[in-house]
Amino acid sequence: MEPLYSIMPLIAVLVSLGVVPILMSSRSANVREAWTFGAAALKFLIVLSMLPTVLEGRVLVCTIAEVLPGVAIRLRVDALGMLFALVASSLWIITSAYSIGYMRGLKEHGQTRYFCFFALALSATIGAAFSANLFTLYLFYEMLSFATYPLVTHHQDAEARRSGRKYLLYIVGTSIGLVLPAMVVAYYLSGTLEFSGHGFLPASSSPILLGVLLFMFLFGFAKAAIMPLHAWLPAAMVAPTPVSALLHAVAVVKVGVFCILRVLTEVFGVELLASLNLGTAVAYVAAFTIIVASLIALTQDELKRLLAFSTIGQLSYIVLGVALLTPKGITGGMVHIAMHAFGKITLFFCAGAIFVATGKKYISQMAGIGKQMPLTMAAFFIGVLSVIGLPPTGGFVSKWYLVLGTLPADQWSMLIVILTSSLLNAAYFFPILYRAFFRQEDQSRNDVAVGEAPLWCLVPLMITAVGCILLFFYPFIFLRLAELAGS
């Protein structure tokens, strides 16, 4: 089918770039946050309006500018981009509500700046989702890096500045040092950077050169946190919890794996990767990251840091699924973008709610907290089930497809990795639940009795927890988009 030309993708990107109303409303928190909600809701509705066209197998295209022959700033709404954009735009609304409860509950400074850069980050995320070529994707990838830097360094203390420097060193350093030269070489080899369903790199190119290019992209998009380029992610936990939720579930890390999915499927293509046996090499790198990150998570006491290492492992499930180069594996990897997003954002929301209500951030301090905050910890339990991949949560659906994807590829070692990592997930999450619900609170601490966090914190985490369950029973839109993207 011929692509449909539409300005809607551009509007979807630009709608949250309008941070001027947020800046002008800095004196009135209610008005400022009303603008935030308005932009978030409008962005989601615009994305949703394009869904029927994409489900029909059509593609929406909007060219902004021609830069060089074969290189343009161009937006394209296809199935994979729509899947990612639906997740990001819907969760932005919920995260905005949670941000109000968290930032006001802790009386955080710089809230106007926070909401402005939050909006810019979501614009960059949607721009990356709807990028039609490698050049446009790179531009939005870098825009996201700089838009999230003020969020990571929000507290502006020595630790925040140190973490911010590490964040930029890893994220921007690798993109300039690896992705940019790889993109130049790809353009030299093919004369274009436009994504293609079968890849655009010529199969006649040197296998060694193609292998080097692939790993330059794989490690250059360091937002995916593939080891050993993962250290920025735990360091970024110094940011406020809504930012951590944004980093881990909606924007930054998901843009990283999204970029790798585009490279695997639409720069190289499944057939070229299979012919050079490069899919297996990528799968082993992802498998190493999954197991090692899970083992490190077992040793963590700080809850957000544990969730950070859990995220590192879960991201590589997405890469692993596509690297299997089987239809089921590719579908499972792509669907895991959505399933992990809802599960992990729930866990981060719960961690933030616990900190707002009790000031506690270490697991060793959380004995008996399930009795004090039963709704929060019930949502935490649902999020845990989803991340592990147990029914009745959406995480089971994506893990099911990933397991099925290993069988046609005869990748029994990858099947063992997936099952072993799920056991490790349970090993570091279930002790938290046991401590919360079945351990008596240490009365010697003289802790003041606490209840649930404010409603602006509590309601969003309950919504995402319910979302985890609904995605088990109604995963069909995401499955259909993933199947279209992988076909």
C-alpha atoms as one frame of an Amber mdcrd trajectory, in Angstrom:
protein
   0.000   0.000   0.000   1.082   3.562  -0.706   1.831   5.643   2.399  -0.713
   8.266   3.405   0.648  11.782   3.810  -0.560  13.406   7.015   0.471  16.207
   9.351  -0.880  14.321  12.374   2.475  12.711  13.302   4.075  16.157  13.461
   1.238  17.513  15.598   1.620  14.542  17.947   5.277  15.469  18.441   4.733
  19.202  18.769   1.764  19.215  21.141   3.926  18.770  24.249   6.676  21.048
  22.935   4.446  23.949  23.863   6.020  24.474  27.264   5.365  28.236  27.129
   1.958  27.930  28.858   3.567  25.844  31.595   6.290  28.470  32.086   3.744
  31.304  32.089   1.720  29.495  34.753   4.599  29.038  37.176   2.891  31.182
  39.821  -0.199  28.968  39.824   0.510  25.285  40.363  -3.049  24.271  39.498
  -3.037  26.116  36.178   0.455  24.825  35.338  -0.581  21.239  35.924  -3.843
  21.738  34.038  -1.734  22.660  30.974   0.331  19.519  31.568  -2.760  17.317
  31.697  -4.246  19.050  28.657  -1.118  18.455  26.567  -0.859  14.833  27.741
  -4.500  14.066  26.960  -4.323  15.781  23.564  -1.157  13.877  22.638  -2.785
  10.557  23.549  -5.949  11.368  21.554  -3.896  12.333  18.489  -1.926   9.087
  18.694  -5.145   7.136  19.196  -6.751   8.798  16.157  -4.057   7.261  13.927
  -4.467   3.741  15.338  -7.288   2.539  13.000  -5.248   3.461   9.929  -2.206
   1.585  11.214  -4.281  -1.474  12.135  -5.425  -1.563   8.506  -1.791  -1.997
   7.520  -1.383   1.579   6.260   1.488   3.949   7.059   1.241   7.697   7.717
   4.157   9.864   6.537   5.114  13.499   7.107   8.294  14.997   5.603   9.619
  18.003   7.514  12.804  18.782   5.560  15.195  17.228   3.039  18.752  17.508
   4.358  20.786  15.465   1.870  19.925  13.046  -0.931  18.465  10.030   0.868
  18.556  11.863   4.214  15.460  13.698   5.434  13.833  14.702   8.682  10.755
  12.570   8.172   8.076  11.078  10.426   6.365   7.761   9.740   3.632   6.114
  11.779   3.833   2.331  11.394   2.864  -0.590  13.622   6.009  -0.660  15.794
   6.013   3.112  16.232   2.314   3.070  17.096   2.832   0.363  19.726   5.521
   2.424  21.436   3.651   5.720  21.074   0.471   4.263  22.604   2.413   3.109
  25.662   4.312   6.377  26.077   1.379   8.747  25.529  -1.057   6.837  27.784
   1.426   6.458  30.643   2.391  10.145  30.411  -1.113  11.071  31.587  -0.843
   8.746  34.581   2.727   9.799  35.398   1.696  13.470  35.296  -0.962  12.771
  37.945   1.534  10.844  40.049   4.063  13.671  39.722   1.615  16.066  41.369
   1.247  13.856  44.438   4.954  13.130  44.671   6.355  16.603  44.013   3.793
  18.379  46.201   3.941  15.687  48.887   7.688  16.207  49.293   7.482  19.973
  48.634  10.091  19.639  45.889  11.703  22.754  44.445  11.757  23.660  40.734
   8.424  22.055  39.906   7.791  24.275  36.876  11.170  23.349  35.417  10.394
  19.716  36.153   7.083  19.733  34.250   8.605  21.642  31.318  11.425  19.167
  30.751   9.026  16.289  31.343   6.947  17.582  28.422  10.036  18.007  26.225
  11.100  14.444  27.016   7.744  13.084  25.874   7.924  15.071  22.640  11.312
  13.523  21.931   9.943  10.082  22.787   7.034  10.362  20.354   9.416  11.785
  17.754  11.631   8.725  18.129   8.613   6.413  17.911   7.487   8.044  14.655
  10.917   8.462  13.014  10.975   7.314   9.393  14.736   6.931   9.129  17.926
   6.552  11.104  18.805  10.246  10.844  15.505  11.441  12.339  15.706   8.767
  15.020  19.194   9.948  15.972  18.041  13.566  16.286  15.197  12.705  18.635
  17.414  10.296  20.569  19.830  13.146  21.309  16.992  15.548  22.082  15.725
  13.085  24.679  19.184  12.828  26.247  19.411  16.571  26.850  15.745  16.942
  27.860  16.106  14.323  30.599  19.439  15.588  31.958  17.771  18.361  34.063
  15.352  15.742  35.395  18.161  13.412  36.476  19.986  16.320  38.177  16.792
  17.802  39.644  18.040  17.862  43.252  21.130  19.864  42.163  23.343  18.486
  44.922  26.779  16.915  44.505  25.387  13.410  44.020  22.894  14.596  41.402
  25.566  16.466  39.454  27.889  13.457  39.584  25.123  11.163  38.353  24.233
  13.679  35.647  27.791  13.696  34.329  27.817   9.904  34.198  24.423   9.960
  32.464  25.634  12.272  29.692  29.000  10.523  29.378  27.373   7.162  28.726
  24.336   8.297  26.735  25.741  11.115  24.604  29.311   9.811  24.486  28.274
   6.486  22.992  25.799   7.991  20.537  28.400  10.410  19.165  31.297   7.964
  19.347  29.510   4.880  17.982  26.080   5.584  16.452  27.075   8.659  14.455
  30.037   7.044  12.631  28.014   3.838  12.132  25.257   5.909  10.555  27.736
   7.583   8.193  29.105   4.201   7.110  25.578   2.837   6.615  24.769   5.808
   4.384  27.991   5.288   2.412  27.143   1.620   1.834  23.509   2.067   0.854
  22.980   5.716  -0.169  19.998   6.040   2.169  19.016   5.952   5.828  15.301
   5.262   5.269  13.917   2.349   7.268  12.836  -0.624   5.190  10.899  -3.714
   6.209  13.681  -5.902   4.829  16.578  -3.656   5.851  18.476  -1.240   3.621
  22.076  -2.400   4.022  23.306  -4.297   0.942  23.936  -8.005   1.522  27.038
  -7.757  -0.677  28.851  -5.688   1.967  31.736  -7.166   3.923  30.407  -9.518
   6.656  33.074  -8.253   9.056  32.102  -4.642   8.404  28.409  -5.440   8.896
  29.189  -7.215  12.163  31.170  -4.237  13.430  28.377  -1.873  12.396  25.782
  -3.949  14.218  27.668  -3.873  17.501  28.403  -0.164  17.126  24.642   0.401
  16.979  23.960  -2.124  19.737  26.297  -0.461  22.244  25.962   3.051  20.809
  22.304   3.218  21.773  23.358   2.979  25.417  19.896   3.933  26.678  19.142
   0.217  26.233  21.594  -0.386  29.126  23.160  -3.493  27.602  26.177  -4.520
  29.653  28.823  -3.227  30.046  27.259   0.172  29.173  24.651   0.051  31.926
  26.202   1.919  34.872  24.405   5.183  34.049  21.034   3.649  34.879  21.501
   2.804  38.581  23.282   6.147  38.993  20.240   7.955  37.570  18.150   6.685
  40.507  19.183   9.845  42.337  16.360  11.540  40.398  12.818  11.940  41.834
  10.758   8.752  41.562   8.441  10.017  38.779  11.591  10.636  36.726  12.792
   7.120  37.529   9.435   5.811  36.347   9.793   7.888  33.166  13.352   6.606
  32.639  12.534   2.952  33.224   9.046   2.441  31.844   8.113   5.126  29.336
  10.884   7.096  27.724  14.622   6.752  28.002  15.353   3.035  28.250  12.469
   2.122  25.967  13.771   4.546  23.327  17.109   2.741  23.609  15.665  -0.710
  22.921  13.281   0.746  20.346  16.285   2.094  18.415  17.931  -1.336  18.540
  14.730  -2.977  17.274  14.672  -0.556  14.335  18.318  -1.341  13.566  17.789
  -5.108  13.742  14.594  -5.237  11.697  14.784  -2.232   9.362  18.453  -1.356
   8.937  19.854  -4.898   8.739  16.699  -6.954   8.298  15.929 -10.444   9.559
  17.210 -12.236   6.446  20.608 -10.504   6.465  21.074 -11.102  10.204  20.192
 -14.775   9.767  22.523 -15.246   6.808  25.459 -13.831   8.798  24.431 -15.535
  12.061  24.481 -12.133  13.757  21.157 -12.698  15.498  22.734 -15.401  17.646
  25.603 -13.091  18.626  23.154 -10.376  19.721  21.075 -12.951  21.597  24.085
 -14.060  23.646  24.950 -10.466  24.567  21.343  -9.919  25.676  21.306 -13.211
  27.592  24.476 -12.256  29.473  22.907  -8.945  30.470  19.684 -10.641  31.619
  21.410 -13.117  33.927  24.092 -10.816  35.361  21.645  -7.961  36.024  19.314
 -10.380  37.812  22.154 -11.692  39.975  23.205  -8.153  40.926  19.589  -7.288
  41.789  19.639 -10.101  44.366  22.264  -8.180  46.377  20.515  -4.794  46.533
  18.898  -3.291  49.625  17.799   0.062  48.186  14.451  -0.552  46.459  14.920
   1.835  43.530  18.404   0.453  42.853  17.024  -3.092  42.823  14.364  -1.963
  40.347  17.097  -0.373  38.223  18.993  -3.644  37.822  15.712  -5.442  37.218
  15.054  -3.002  34.387  18.478  -3.671  32.854  17.616  -7.358  32.640  14.066
  -6.828  31.409  15.179  -4.538  28.579  17.378  -7.278  27.197  14.341  -9.576
  26.972  13.120  -7.221  24.241  16.424  -7.367  22.379  16.662 -11.134  22.881
  13.190 -11.729  21.458  13.953  -9.912  18.211  17.449 -11.441  18.005  15.854
 -14.897  17.887  14.703 -13.909  14.359  11.518 -15.995  14.664   7.979 -14.575
  14.281   6.960 -15.521  17.834  10.199 -14.224  19.294   9.922 -10.896  17.474
   6.274 -10.553  18.552   7.180 -11.350  22.164  10.039  -8.867  22.204   7.903
  -6.066  20.811   4.913  -6.775  23.077   7.250  -6.808  26.076   7.720  -3.062
  25.499   4.134  -2.552  26.675   3.950  -5.302  29.288   7.168  -4.310  31.019
   6.181  -0.636  30.907   2.992  -1.181  32.902   4.589  -3.603  35.360   7.726
  -1.579  36.033   5.994   1.802  36.278   3.690   0.274  38.897   6.684  -0.845
  40.949   8.352   2.561  40.745   5.109   4.315  41.661   4.867   2.049  44.712
   8.480   2.772  45.693   7.781   6.501  45.462   4.537   6.210  47.424   6.373
   4.374  50.211   9.006   7.116  50.317   6.391   9.914  50.374   4.407   8.235
  53.166   7.238   6.862  55.316  10.548   8.294  54.103  11.842   4.720  53.682
  13.812   3.638  50.636  15.637   0.519  51.877  14.043  -2.924  51.742  15.454
  -3.782  55.183  13.295  -0.968  56.623  10.031  -2.234  55.138   9.045  -4.970
  57.581   5.278  -4.857  58.136   4.694  -2.071  55.645   2.038  -4.168  53.896
  -0.230  -3.650  56.909   0.362   0.096  56.901  -0.028   0.555  53.136  -2.134
  -2.409  51.958  -3.308  -0.864  48.676   0.192   0.200  47.673   1.689  -3.183
  48.460  -1.159  -5.016  46.733  -0.347  -2.996  43.598   3.326  -3.818  44.157
   2.428  -7.522  44.216   0.605  -7.204  40.870   3.566  -5.359  39.367   5.885
  -8.108  40.611   3.741 -10.793  38.972   3.878  -8.903  35.670   7.646  -8.413
  35.722   8.236 -12.065  36.615   5.793 -13.090  33.877   3.079 -14.829  35.875
  -0.680 -14.848  35.201  -3.024 -13.056  35.450  -0.822 -10.164  34.275   0.335
  -8.939  30.883   3.930  -9.956  31.525   2.859 -13.570  31.103   1.739 -12.886
  27.526   5.061 -11.456  26.342   7.110 -14.113  28.165   4.901 -16.810  26.610
   5.711 -15.544  23.130   9.398 -15.243  23.987   9.493 -18.864  25.124   7.663
 -19.979  21.973  10.149 -17.954  19.919  13.077 -20.001  21.184  11.660 -23.301
  19.918  11.709 -22.859  16.092  15.186 -21.339  16.385  16.435 -24.375  18.359
  17.774 -21.914  20.887  17.495 -24.156  23.932  20.136 -22.118  25.733  17.969
 -19.006  25.325  14.958 -20.898  26.683  17.019 -21.790  29.752  18.059 -18.140
  30.122  14.452 -16.914  30.021  13.229 -19.490  32.550  16.241 -19.051  34.851
  15.945 -15.278  34.838  12.246 -15.533  35.725  13.221 -17.627  38.769  15.819
 -14.995  39.673  13.154 -12.292  39.313  11.050 -14.167  41.850  14.094 -14.621
  44.107  14.667 -10.882  44.496  11.029  -9.734  44.516   9.231 -12.260  46.737
  11.389 -11.569  49.827  10.224  -7.945  49.636   6.603  -9.083  49.695   7.304
 -11.534  52.526   8.967  -8.795  54.569   6.095  -6.386  53.879   3.207  -8.724
  54.705   4.563 -11.418  57.044   7.340  -9.779  59.075   6.530  -7.790  62.195
   7.540  -4.151  62.197  10.570  -3.386  64.350   8.980  -1.525  67.281  12.384
  -0.417  68.557  12.558   2.083  65.731   9.633   4.024  67.253   8.302   4.675
  63.790   5.239   6.874  63.589   2.203   4.979  62.353   1.593   5.799  58.706
  -1.071   5.152  56.134  -1.287   5.307  52.378   0.375   8.041  50.336  -1.722
  10.993  49.077  -4.412  10.136  46.516  -2.415  11.744  43.678   0.229   9.085
  44.368  -2.108   6.222  45.231  -4.626   6.385  42.384  -2.060   6.282  39.508
  -0.339   3.167  40.878  -3.714   1.461  41.275  -4.596   2.340  37.668  -1.349
   0.886  36.291  -1.757  -2.230  38.474  -5.233  -2.759  37.029  -3.697  -2.160
  33.600  -1.270  -5.043  34.207  -4.239  -7.366  34.754  -6.286  -6.021  31.842
  -3.355  -6.602  29.494  -3.501 -10.304  30.380  -7.124 -10.562  29.230  -7.014
  -7.936  26.459  -3.544  -7.855  24.875  -4.945  -7.948  21.350  -4.139  -4.427
  20.135  -0.484  -4.723  21.150  -0.257  -8.255  19.760  -1.771  -7.130  16.455
   0.637  -4.194  16.188   3.611  -6.439  16.999   2.521  -9.007  14.412   2.123
  -6.272  11.783   5.553  -4.880  12.648   7.190  -8.290  12.435   5.552  -9.340
   9.177
